Amino acid sequence: MNKIFGANISYRVCNYLKEFLNNISSVEIANQKVFEVFGIHAFFDSSDDFKIFMESIYSLNIDLVEEPDRAEYGDFQTNKDLADKVVKYLLLKNVSPEIIIEPTCGKGSFIIASLSNFKTVKKIFGIEIYKPYVWETKFSILDFFLSNPDILRPEITILHNSIFDINFKNISKQYQTEELLIIGNPPWVTNSELGSLNSTNLPKKSNFKNQKGLDAMTGKGNFDIAEYITLTLFEAFQSHNGHLALLVKNSVIKNIVFEQKRKQYKISEIEKCCIDSKKEFNVSVEASLLSCQLNSIPSVECTALDFYSLEKKISFGWLNSKFVSNIAQYSKTKNIDGVCPFEWRQGIKHDCSNVMELERKNGYFTNKLLDEITLEEDLIYGFLKSSDLKNTVIKNTRKYTIVTQTKVGQETSYIQHLYPETYTYLKKNISFFQARKSSIYKGKPPFSIFGIGDYSFKPYKVAISGLYKTYHFTLVLPQNDKPVMLDDTCYFIGFDKIEYAIYSIILLNNGRTEDFLKSITFYDAKRVFTKDILMRLDLLNLAVEISQEAVKEQIGFLNDKYNLEINFSKWGDFIDEMKPEKEKQLTLFG
């Protein structure tokens, strides 16, 4: 296998084109000949390409430069075996396309698989921004036809272009009656990741979900490029008879089904066929084949299958007004899906762990830079991260943090006057704070933190990790008569009374709660738990469902194991606390 233009070209194609284009000097004539025999439009983009190509063949000036690693761009090329299996899966669904569009065709595996298996194809459109892949796709098509001379040869157009510059609606208008298949493997990367690589291959409107203010600044405006591409294709082709089949991350499929309630795209028979990404692409990303029927009554459910056995796993999506990860399991626990009477909060965000996260050793504090530091105690609080939330009750922390503010935006100049040692330490390391990239710190006082408020100083907290896939809640007790802080990967509710915290953790660690959470969370999500998920826990309804004897039994267990002295006497007050305000007023004046 040789390379020309950085693309693999077989000896067979190389030798064929050398003879086929012998004595031709015009790019127009060369393109016409290739089109007549192979159906490929504009095989050479320009006369310069044609000239360089012919010189390379005849002088044997073959480009042996190694192909760059494009994985950082979410570029995971589909192997031929997987592409063939995807097409055969579509054949089982009686997909029989006349027009095929591959929006990011890469090296052309899906085009070759389609040529091998579909017998009704009239036209194929492939789009690819990386020029060596454009050439490799063209070379692969030639090699395929030379190996299979009796195969039907449709018209083929491989465009060297960014998908974001293609007007798919124009293509849709040209082929309104033909059966369509959109197939491929768009990039597994987010807009912010491409931005950090200084890539120009981005949508013109990066905040396409219209997130505003804080949500956009703290990451909700971030999105997968594959999601943007898929929704763009829905916009253009949803009223077209046909099918869509794209390899994407599972999070993309979840987001698409979630948005389907609002968008109502004309798609149905939505399926998530789970693949083994480690085996197919050697990456640790949960991904699947998204398959759906176009031009049909909008569906808001998705069936999850194993791609290899086609065995059905679960169905997820919208059930009435609720979005759930397991429709069958949710039906058994839906009574506790409501609004949590206590507000779940995220922990402190400081984005400066080298300076702000401390340990206590030999009478000093030490930071991640291994500096030994003397600080006043007043602004020092015990600190927990997601990895610390393993036990049911936590009384001591291994880490500490400096809490510079009691609310977001508070002036920090007071530190210099009241806590000079702390101020000297922070000032010495100010470059770390100035290097923080998040826009939430822009225009804020020096040493600002985020995710801080009255709730942070509640003495008793019930917390859960947003990152770890454990459906277990932890009671966090004060340390040295001061509340313990959590980082921004944790979620918590805070209480002034330990009894309320104990009652809450008993309810939250109940098996029924776990069953409910498993029915509304997605195990492969980057954050299994979010504030939106946790705010759906109706603890009042849960308290009604669980017997008081079971609660008392758990109180006794926690007292014995953790040397606590809690009783059931405040249970009634706890129930009243959870009741809606209107109901409390009726009780008061009834």
C-alpha positions as CSV (number, residue, x, y, z in Angstrom):
1,M,0.0,0.0,0.0
2,N,1.4,3.4,-1.1
3,K,0.4,6.9,-0.2
4,I,-0.4,9.9,-2.5
5,F,-1.7,13.2,-1.0
6,G,-1.2,11.5,2.4
7,A,-3.9,8.9,1.5
8,N,-3.6,5.1,1.1
9,I,-3.8,3.9,-2.5
10,S,-3.5,0.3,-3.5
11,Y,-1.1,-0.9,-6.2
12,R,-4.0,-2.0,-8.2
13,V,-5.6,1.5,-8.3
14,C,-2.1,3.1,-8.8
15,N,-1.3,0.9,-11.8
16,Y,-4.8,1.2,-13.3
17,L,-4.9,5.0,-13.2
18,K,-1.3,5.1,-14.6
19,E,-2.6,3.3,-17.7
20,F,-6.1,4.7,-17.7
21,L,-5.0,8.3,-17.7
22,N,-2.0,7.8,-19.9
23,N,-1.4,10.7,-22.4
24,I,-4.2,12.8,-20.9
25,S,-3.1,16.3,-20.0
26,S,-6.5,18.0,-19.3
27,V,-8.2,17.7,-15.9
28,E,-11.6,18.0,-17.5
29,I,-11.0,15.0,-19.8
30,A,-9.5,13.0,-16.9
31,N,-12.6,13.8,-14.7
32,Q,-15.0,12.9,-17.6
33,K,-13.3,9.5,-18.1
34,V,-13.4,8.7,-14.4
35,F,-17.0,9.7,-14.2
36,E,-18.0,7.6,-17.3
37,V,-16.4,4.4,-15.9
38,F,-16.8,4.8,-12.1
39,G,-19.6,7.4,-11.6
40,I,-17.4,9.7,-9.5
41,H,-17.9,13.4,-10.0
42,A,-14.9,15.7,-10.1
43,F,-12.4,13.1,-9.1
44,F,-9.7,15.8,-9.3
45,D,-10.6,19.0,-7.7
46,S,-8.2,21.1,-9.8
47,S,-5.6,21.0,-12.5
48,D,-2.9,21.3,-9.9
49,D,-4.2,18.1,-8.1
50,F,-4.3,16.3,-11.4
51,K,-0.7,17.4,-12.3
52,I,0.7,16.4,-8.9
53,F,-1.1,13.1,-9.0
54,M,0.2,12.2,-12.4
55,E,3.8,13.2,-11.5
56,S,3.5,11.1,-8.3
57,I,2.5,8.0,-10.3
58,Y,5.1,8.3,-13.1
59,S,8.0,9.4,-11.0
60,L,7.1,7.1,-8.2
61,N,7.2,10.1,-5.9
62,I,4.9,8.4,-3.4
63,D,4.2,10.3,-0.2
64,L,5.1,8.1,2.7
65,V,4.5,10.6,5.4
66,E,2.8,9.1,8.5
67,E,-0.9,9.9,9.0
68,P,-1.4,12.3,11.9
69,D,-3.3,11.2,14.9
70,R,-6.7,12.8,14.6
71,A,-8.3,11.2,17.7
72,E,-8.1,14.5,19.5
73,Y,-10.7,15.8,17.0
74,G,-13.1,13.0,17.9
75,D,-12.0,11.3,14.6
76,F,-12.4,7.6,15.2
77,Q,-12.5,5.9,11.8
78,T,-15.0,3.1,11.4
79,N,-13.4,-0.2,10.5
80,K,-14.8,-2.0,7.5
81,D,-16.2,-4.9,9.4
82,L,-18.3,-2.6,11.7
83,A,-19.5,-0.6,8.7
84,D,-20.6,-3.8,7.0
85,K,-22.4,-5.0,10.1
86,V,-24.3,-1.6,10.3
87,V,-25.4,-1.9,6.7
88,K,-26.5,-5.5,7.2
89,Y,-28.5,-4.4,10.3
90,L,-30.3,-1.9,8.1
91,L,-31.0,-4.6,5.5
92,L,-32.7,-6.6,8.2
93,K,-35.0,-3.5,8.7
94,N,-35.8,-3.5,5.0
95,V,-33.9,-0.3,4.4
96,S,-33.5,0.1,0.6
97,P,-32.1,3.5,-0.2
98,E,-31.9,5.3,-3.5
99,I,-29.9,8.3,-2.2
100,I,-27.2,7.9,0.4
101,I,-25.6,10.8,2.4
102,E,-22.6,10.3,4.6
103,P,-22.1,13.7,6.3
104,T,-18.5,13.0,7.5
105,C,-17.3,10.2,5.3
106,G,-13.7,9.9,6.6
107,K,-12.0,7.1,4.7
108,G,-15.2,5.9,3.1
109,S,-16.0,2.7,5.0
110,F,-19.7,3.3,5.0
111,I,-19.7,4.1,1.3
112,I,-17.9,0.9,0.5
113,A,-20.3,-1.1,2.7
114,S,-23.3,0.5,1.1
115,L,-22.0,-0.2,-2.4
116,S,-21.4,-3.8,-1.3
117,N,-24.9,-4.4,0.1
118,F,-27.6,-2.0,-1.3
119,K,-28.8,-2.8,-4.8
120,T,-31.1,0.3,-5.3
121,V,-28.6,3.2,-4.9
122,K,-28.7,5.9,-7.5
123,K,-26.6,8.6,-5.9
124,I,-24.1,8.9,-3.1
125,F,-23.0,12.1,-1.4
126,G,-19.9,12.0,0.9
127,I,-18.6,15.1,2.8
128,E,-15.2,15.3,4.4
129,I,-13.1,18.2,5.7
130,Y,-9.8,16.4,5.9
131,K,-8.3,16.3,2.4
132,P,-6.3,13.1,2.7
133,Y,-9.5,11.2,3.7
134,V,-11.2,12.6,0.6
135,W,-8.5,11.1,-1.5
136,E,-8.5,7.8,0.4
137,T,-12.3,7.5,-0.1
138,K,-12.0,8.0,-3.8
139,F,-9.1,5.6,-4.1
140,S,-11.1,3.0,-2.0
141,I,-14.1,3.4,-4.3
142,L,-12.0,2.8,-7.4
143,D,-10.4,-0.3,-5.7
144,F,-13.8,-1.6,-4.8
145,F,-15.1,-1.3,-8.4
146,L,-12.0,-2.8,-9.9
147,S,-12.4,-5.8,-7.5
148,N,-16.1,-6.0,-8.2
149,P,-16.6,-5.2,-11.9
150,D,-20.3,-6.3,-12.0
151,I,-21.4,-4.1,-9.1
152,L,-23.9,-1.4,-9.9
153,R,-22.2,2.0,-10.2
154,P,-24.3,5.0,-8.9
155,E,-23.3,8.6,-9.3
156,I,-20.9,9.5,-6.5
157,T,-19.9,12.9,-5.2
158,I,-17.2,13.3,-2.5
159,L,-17.1,16.9,-1.4
160,H,-14.0,18.3,0.3
161,N,-15.8,20.7,2.6
162,S,-16.9,21.3,6.2
163,I,-20.3,19.9,7.0
164,F,-21.2,23.2,8.6
165,D,-20.9,24.9,5.2
166,I,-23.3,22.4,3.5
167,N,-26.9,23.5,2.8
168,F,-28.6,20.1,3.3
169,K,-32.0,21.6,2.7
170,N,-31.0,22.3,-0.9
171,I,-30.1,18.6,-1.3
172,S,-33.4,17.6,0.2
173,K,-35.3,19.8,-2.3
174,Q,-33.5,18.2,-5.2
175,Y,-34.4,14.6,-4.2
176,Q,-37.8,14.9,-2.6
177,T,-39.2,11.5,-3.8
178,E,-36.3,9.2,-3.5
179,E,-35.8,6.9,-0.6
180,L,-33.0,8.3,1.6
181,L,-30.4,6.9,3.9
182,I,-28.2,9.1,6.1
183,I,-25.3,6.9,7.4
184,G,-22.0,7.6,9.1
185,N,-19.9,8.3,12.1
186,P,-19.7,12.0,13.0
187,P,-17.0,13.3,15.3
188,W,-17.1,12.2,19.0
189,V,-16.0,15.6,20.3
190,T,-17.6,18.7,21.9
191,N,-17.5,22.2,20.6
192,S,-15.4,23.4,23.6
193,E,-12.9,20.6,23.0
194,L,-12.5,21.6,19.3
195,G,-12.3,25.2,20.5
196,S,-9.5,24.4,22.8
197,L,-7.6,22.8,19.9
198,N,-8.1,26.1,17.9
199,S,-10.2,24.2,15.3
200,T,-12.1,26.3,12.9
201,N,-14.4,23.4,12.0
202,L,-17.2,24.6,14.3
203,P,-20.9,25.5,13.9
204,K,-21.3,29.3,13.3
205,K,-23.7,29.4,16.3
206,S,-21.9,27.4,19.0
207,N,-24.6,27.9,21.7
208,F,-27.2,26.2,19.5
209,K,-29.3,25.1,22.6
210,N,-29.8,28.8,23.5
211,Q,-28.5,28.5,27.0
212,K,-28.4,31.8,28.7
213,G,-26.3,33.5,31.4
214,L,-25.0,31.2,34.0
215,D,-25.9,28.0,32.3
216,A,-23.9,28.9,29.2
217,M,-20.9,30.0,31.4
218,T,-20.8,26.9,33.5
219,G,-21.0,24.4,30.8
220,K,-24.6,23.8,29.8
221,G,-23.8,25.6,26.5
222,N,-21.3,23.0,25.7
223,F,-22.5,20.2,23.3
224,D,-21.4,17.4,21.1
225,I,-20.6,18.2,17.5
226,A,-22.4,14.9,16.6
227,E,-25.5,16.1,18.3
228,Y,-25.5,19.4,16.3
229,I,-24.9,17.5,13.1
230,T,-27.7,15.0,13.8
231,L,-30.2,17.7,14.6
232,T,-29.2,19.7,11.5
233,L,-29.9,16.6,9.4
234,F,-33.3,16.1,11.1
235,E,-34.1,19.7,10.3
236,A,-33.3,19.2,6.6
237,F,-34.6,15.6,6.0
238,Q,-37.3,14.8,8.7
239,S,-40.0,15.0,6.0
240,H,-38.1,12.8,3.6
241,N,-38.9,9.1,3.3
242,G,-35.9,7.2,4.6
243,H,-33.7,6.3,7.5
244,L,-30.9,7.7,9.6
245,A,-28.2,5.5,11.1
246,L,-25.2,7.3,12.8
247,L,-22.6,6.0,15.3
248,V,-22.6,8.5,18.2
249,K,-21.9,8.7,21.9
250,N,-24.7,7.5,24.1
251,S,-25.0,10.9,25.6
252,V,-25.9,12.3,22.2
253,I,-28.8,9.8,21.8
254,K,-30.1,10.6,25.3
255,N,-30.0,14.4,24.5
256,I,-31.8,13.9,21.2
257,V,-34.6,11.8,22.8
258,F,-34.9,14.4,25.6
259,E,-35.2,17.2,23.1
260,Q,-37.7,15.3,21.0
261,K,-40.5,16.2,23.5
262,R,-40.0,19.8,22.6
263,K,-38.8,19.6,19.0
264,Q,-41.2,16.9,17.7
265,Y,-39.0,15.9,14.8
266,K,-40.8,13.6,12.4
267,I,-38.8,10.5,13.5
268,S,-39.9,7.2,14.9
269,E,-38.7,3.7,15.6
270,I,-35.8,5.3,17.5
271,E,-33.2,2.7,18.5
272,K,-29.9,2.8,20.4
273,C,-27.9,-0.2,19.4
274,C,-25.1,-0.5,21.9
275,I,-21.6,-1.2,20.5
276,D,-18.3,-2.2,22.2
277,S,-16.3,1.0,21.7
278,K,-13.2,-0.5,23.2
279,K,-13.3,-3.3,20.7
280,E,-14.3,-1.3,17.7
281,F,-12.4,2.0,18.3
282,N,-10.1,1.3,21.2
283,V,-11.6,4.1,23.2
284,S,-13.3,4.2,26.6
285,V,-16.5,6.0,25.4
286,E,-20.0,4.6,25.6
287,A,-21.4,4.7,22.1
288,S,-24.1,3.2,20.0
289,L,-25.7,3.2,16.6
290,L,-28.6,5.7,16.5
291,S,-31.2,4.4,14.1
292,C,-34.5,6.0,13.3
293,Q,-37.2,6.2,10.6
294,L,-37.8,9.6,8.9
295,N,-41.0,11.2,7.9
296,S,-43.2,9.5,10.5
297,I,-45.3,10.3,13.5
298,P,-42.9,11.8,16.2
299,S,-41.9,9.3,18.8
300,V,-40.5,10.3,22.2
301,E,-39.2,6.8,23.2
302,C,-36.1,4.9,22.3
303,T,-35.4,1.2,22.5
304,A,-31.9,0.1,23.6
305,L,-30.5,-3.1,22.0
306,D,-27.3,-5.0,21.9
307,F,-25.9,-4.3,18.4
308,Y,-24.3,-7.7,18.1
309,S,-27.2,-9.9,19.3
310,L,-30.0,-7.4,18.7
311,E,-31.4,-8.5,22.1
312,K,-33.6,-5.8,23.5
313,K,-32.5,-4.3,26.8
314,I,-34.8,-1.4,27.9
315,S,-36.8,1.4,26.6
316,F,-36.2,5.0,27.7
317,G,-37.6,8.4,27.0
318,W,-40.7,10.4,27.8
319,L,-43.6,8.9,29.8
320,N,-46.2,11.6,29.9
321,S,-44.3,14.6,31.2
322,K,-41.4,12.7,32.8
323,F,-38.0,11.8,31.1
324,V,-36.8,8.4,32.4
325,S,-34.0,5.9,31.6
326,N,-36.1,2.7,32.1
327,I,-39.8,3.0,31.4
328,A,-40.7,-0.4,32.8
329,Q,-38.9,0.2,36.1
330,Y,-40.0,3.8,36.4
331,S,-43.7,2.7,36.3
332,K,-43.1,0.8,39.6
333,T,-41.7,3.8,41.5
334,K,-43.2,6.8,39.8
335,N,-45.1,7.9,43.0
336,I,-42.0,9.4,44.4
337,D,-41.3,11.5,41.2
338,G,-42.1,15.0,42.1
339,V,-40.3,18.0,43.7
340,C,-37.9,17.6,46.5
341,P,-39.0,19.8,49.5
342,F,-35.3,20.7,50.2
343,E,-33.1,22.4,47.6
344,W,-30.1,20.4,46.4
345,R,-27.0,22.4,46.0
346,Q,-23.6,21.9,44.4
347,G,-20.4,22.2,46.4
348,I,-17.7,24.9,46.1
349,K,-16.0,25.6,42.8
350,H,-12.6,27.2,43.1
351,D,-10.6,25.8,40.0
352,C,-7.4,26.3,42.0
353,S,-6.7,23.0,43.7
354,N,-2.9,23.6,43.9
355,V,-3.5,26.5,46.3
356,M,-7.0,25.9,47.8
357,E,-6.9,22.2,48.7
358,L,-4.8,21.6,51.8
359,E,-3.8,18.8,54.2
360,R,-2.8,19.1,57.8
361,K,0.7,17.7,58.6
362,N,3.0,18.1,61.7
363,G,1.2,21.3,62.8
364,Y,1.3,22.9,59.3
365,F,-0.9,23.0,56.3
366,T,0.5,21.6,53.0
367,N,-0.8,22.3,49.5
368,K,-0.4,20.3,46.3
369,L,2.9,22.1,45.7
370,L,4.1,20.6,48.9
371,D,4.6,24.0,50.5
372,E,4.4,24.1,54.3
373,I,2.0,26.9,55.3
374,T,0.9,28.6,58.5
375,L,-2.6,30.0,58.3
376,E,-5.3,31.4,60.6
377,E,-8.0,28.8,61.3
378,D,-11.0,30.9,60.8
379,L,-11.2,30.5,57.0
380,I,-10.2,26.9,57.0
381,Y,-12.9,24.2,56.7
382,G,-12.9,20.5,56.3
383,F,-13.3,19.6,52.6
384,L,-14.8,16.5,50.8
385,K,-14.5,15.5,47.2
386,S,-16.6,12.9,45.3
387,S,-14.0,10.2,46.0
388,D,-14.5,10.8,49.8
389,L,-18.2,10.0,49.8
390,K,-17.9,6.3,50.4
391,N,-19.2,5.8,53.9
392,T,-22.7,6.3,55.3
393,V,-21.5,8.8,57.9
394,I,-18.4,11.0,57.8
395,K,-17.1,12.8,60.9
396,N,-13.6,13.7,59.7
397,T,-12.0,14.9,56.5
398,R,-8.6,14.2,55.0
399,K,-8.5,17.6,53.2
400,Y,-9.2,21.2,54.0
401,T,-10.0,24.3,51.9
402,I,-9.9,28.0,52.3
403,V,-13.3,29.6,52.2
404,T,-12.7,33.2,51.1
405,Q,-16.4,34.3,50.8
406,T,-19.7,33.6,52.4
407,K,-21.6,34.4,49.2
408,V,-20.8,34.8,45.5
409,G,-19.3,38.2,44.7
410,Q,-18.5,39.2,48.3
411,E,-15.5,41.5,48.6
412,T,-12.3,39.7,49.8
413,S,-10.3,42.7,50.9
414,Y,-11.2,41.9,54.5
415,I,-8.8,39.0,54.4
416,Q,-5.8,41.3,54.4
417,H,-6.8,43.0,57.6
418,L,-8.3,40.2,59.6
419,Y,-6.2,37.2,58.4
420,P,-2.7,38.5,57.3
421,E,-1.1,35.1,57.1
422,T,-3.9,33.7,54.9
423,Y,-3.7,36.9,52.7
424,T,0.1,36.6,52.3
425,Y,-0.3,33.0,51.2
426,L,-3.1,33.8,48.7
427,K,-1.3,36.9,47.4
428,K,1.9,34.8,46.9
429,N,-0.1,32.4,44.7
430,I,-2.3,34.9,42.9
431,S,-1.0,33.8,39.5
432,F,-2.9,30.5,39.9
433,F,-6.1,32.4,40.5
434,Q,-5.4,34.7,37.5
435,A,-4.8,31.6,35.3
436,R,-8.4,30.3,35.8
437,K,-10.1,30.2,32.5
438,S,-13.8,30.1,33.5
439,S,-15.7,33.3,32.7
440,I,-17.5,33.1,36.1
441,Y,-14.5,34.7,37.8
442,K,-14.3,37.6,35.3
443,G,-14.8,40.9,37.1
444,K,-15.0,39.2,40.5
445,P,-12.9,40.1,43.6
446,P,-9.5,38.4,44.0
447,F,-9.5,34.8,45.3
448,S,-13.2,34.4,44.5
449,I,-14.9,31.1,44.7
450,F,-18.2,29.9,43.3
451,G,-21.1,27.8,44.7
452,I,-21.1,29.4,48.1
453,G,-24.0,30.7,50.1
454,D,-25.9,30.4,53.4
455,Y,-26.6,26.7,52.5
456,S,-22.8,26.0,52.5
457,F,-22.6,26.7,56.3
458,K,-25.4,24.3,57.3
459,P,-23.9,22.1,60.0
460,Y,-25.5,18.8,58.8
461,K,-25.4,17.8,55.2
462,V,-26.6,14.8,53.2
463,A,-24.5,14.4,50.1
464,I,-23.9,12.3,47.0
465,S,-21.2,12.2,44.3
466,G,-22.2,13.4,40.9
467,L,-19.4,11.5,39.3
468,Y,-19.5,8.0,40.9
469,K,-22.0,5.5,39.8
470,T,-23.1,4.5,43.4
471,Y,-26.7,5.1,44.5
472,H,-25.6,5.8,48.1
473,F,-26.0,9.0,50.2
474,T,-23.6,10.1,52.9
475,L,-24.3,12.0,56.1
476,V,-21.6,14.7,56.7
477,L,-21.3,15.9,60.3
478,P,-19.5,19.0,61.5
479,Q,-15.7,18.8,62.2
480,N,-14.3,20.9,65.1
481,D,-17.6,22.6,65.5
482,K,-17.5,23.9,61.9
483,P,-19.5,22.7,58.9
484,V,-17.7,20.6,56.3
485,M,-17.5,21.9,52.7
486,L,-17.9,19.8,49.6
487,D,-16.5,20.4,46.1
488,D,-18.5,21.1,43.0
489,T,-18.6,17.4,41.9
490,C,-20.9,16.7,45.0
491,Y,-24.5,17.6,45.6
492,F,-26.1,18.1,49.0
493,I,-29.0,19.2,51.1
494,G,-28.2,21.0,54.4
495,F,-29.9,21.1,57.7
496,D,-29.7,22.9,61.0
497,K,-31.1,19.9,62.9
498,I,-29.2,16.6,62.9
499,E,-32.5,14.7,63.2
500,Y,-33.8,16.1,59.9
501,A,-30.5,15.0,58.3
502,I,-30.8,11.5,59.8
503,Y,-34.4,11.1,58.6
504,S,-33.4,12.3,55.1
505,I,-30.5,9.9,54.7
506,I,-32.7,7.0,55.9
507,L,-35.3,7.9,53.2
508,L,-32.6,8.5,50.5
509,N,-30.7,5.2,51.2
510,N,-34.0,3.2,51.1
511,G,-34.1,0.5,48.4
512,R,-37.2,2.2,46.8
513,T,-35.2,5.4,46.3
514,E,-32.4,3.5,44.6
515,D,-34.9,1.8,42.3
516,F,-36.4,5.1,41.4
517,L,-33.1,6.8,40.8
518,K,-32.0,3.9,38.6
519,S,-35.1,4.4,36.5
520,I,-34.3,8.1,35.8
521,T,-30.5,8.2,35.6
522,F,-28.2,7.1,32.8
523,Y,-25.4,5.0,34.1
524,D,-23.1,6.0,31.2
525,A,-23.5,9.7,31.8
526,K,-20.5,11.8,32.7
527,R,-22.5,12.9,35.8
528,V,-25.0,10.2,36.8
529,F,-26.5,12.6,39.3
530,T,-27.4,16.3,38.7
531,K,-29.4,18.8,40.5
532,D,-32.3,18.3,38.1
533,I,-32.3,14.6,38.8
534,L,-32.1,15.0,42.6
535,M,-34.8,17.7,42.7
536,R,-37.3,15.0,41.4
537,L,-37.0,13.1,44.7
538,D,-40.3,13.7,46.5
539,L,-39.2,12.9,50.1
540,L,-42.6,13.6,51.4
541,N,-44.3,10.9,49.3
542,L,-41.4,8.6,50.1
543,A,-41.9,9.2,53.8
544,V,-45.5,8.2,53.5
545,E,-44.7,5.0,51.6
546,I,-42.1,3.8,54.1
547,S,-43.3,2.5,57.4
548,Q,-42.4,4.4,60.5
549,E,-41.2,1.1,62.1
550,A,-38.6,0.8,59.3
551,V,-37.5,4.4,60.0
552,K,-37.1,3.7,63.7
553,E,-35.2,0.5,63.0
554,Q,-32.7,2.4,60.8
555,I,-32.3,5.1,63.5
556,G,-31.4,2.5,66.0
557,F,-28.9,1.0,63.5
558,L,-27.2,4.3,62.9
559,N,-27.1,5.1,66.6
560,D,-25.3,1.9,67.4
561,K,-22.9,1.9,64.5
562,Y,-21.9,5.6,64.6
563,N,-22.4,6.4,68.3
564,L,-25.2,8.8,67.7
565,E,-28.1,9.7,70.0
566,I,-31.1,10.3,67.6
567,N,-34.7,9.5,68.3
568,F,-38.0,9.6,66.4
569,S,-39.5,12.5,68.4
570,K,-39.0,15.1,65.6
571,W,-40.4,13.0,62.8
572,G,-43.7,14.8,62.8
573,D,-42.0,18.2,62.6
574,F,-39.9,16.9,59.8
575,I,-43.0,15.8,57.8
576,D,-44.5,19.3,58.4
577,E,-41.3,20.9,57.2
578,M,-41.6,19.1,53.9
579,K,-45.2,20.0,53.2
580,P,-45.9,22.7,50.6
581,E,-46.4,26.2,52.1
582,K,-50.1,26.3,51.2
583,E,-50.7,23.0,53.0
584,K,-48.8,24.4,56.1
585,Q,-51.1,27.5,56.1
586,L,-54.2,25.4,55.9
587,T,-53.0,23.3,58.9
588,L,-52.2,26.4,60.8
589,F,-55.5,28.2,60.3
590,G,-57.7,25.2,59.7
